[in-house]
Amino acid sequence: MGMKKREGGLVFSTEQGRMCPECRNPVADCVCGQPARPAGDGVVRVSRETKGRKGKGVTLITGIPLDDNELKAYTKVLKAKCGTGGTVKDGVVEIQGDQRDILVPLLQQKGWTVKRAGG
């Protein structure tokens, strides 16, 4: 009598760590039951930050109304336009260097309300 295959599938992946048994995403990206992200006030904010980056500035973009996959794809476009690297952390887009002059018009083209904030 073979062991009965347990329902639920992947629970831990060495690549992503703990997995949610429901949606089969890494626990950090679990989409079960909770809203993806607070909607915010519909304003996309572009700010500059140097804290904790050895004095190197990054441009932060918060409030972009896209889900995670669309946000990653859009970040790729923004990085290409600026000719620099960047990343997405918790729905906040980070682009290396002070790219506000390039980014604000690009974001406005999408029809979003864009404000420069901080720095």
HUGITA-V975663 format. One record per backbone hydrogen bond with DSSP energy under -1.0 kcal/mol. CO is the residue of the C=O (numbers start at 1). NH is the residue of the N-H. If there is no record, write none. Layout:
BEGIN
co:nh
CO:NH
CO:NH
END
This chain:
BEGIN
co:nh
11:19
13:17
17:13
18:27
20:24
25:20
26:29
27:30
32:34
44:115
45:62
46:117
47:60
49:58
50:53
53:56
57:97
58:49
59:95
60:47
61:93
62:45
64:66
67:71
68:72
69:73
70:74
71:75
72:76
73:77
74:78
75:79
76:80
77:81
78:82
79:83
79:84
85:96
87:94
89:92
92:89
93:61
94:87
95:59
97:99
99:103
100:104
102:106
103:107
104:108
105:109
107:112
108:111
113:44
115:46
END
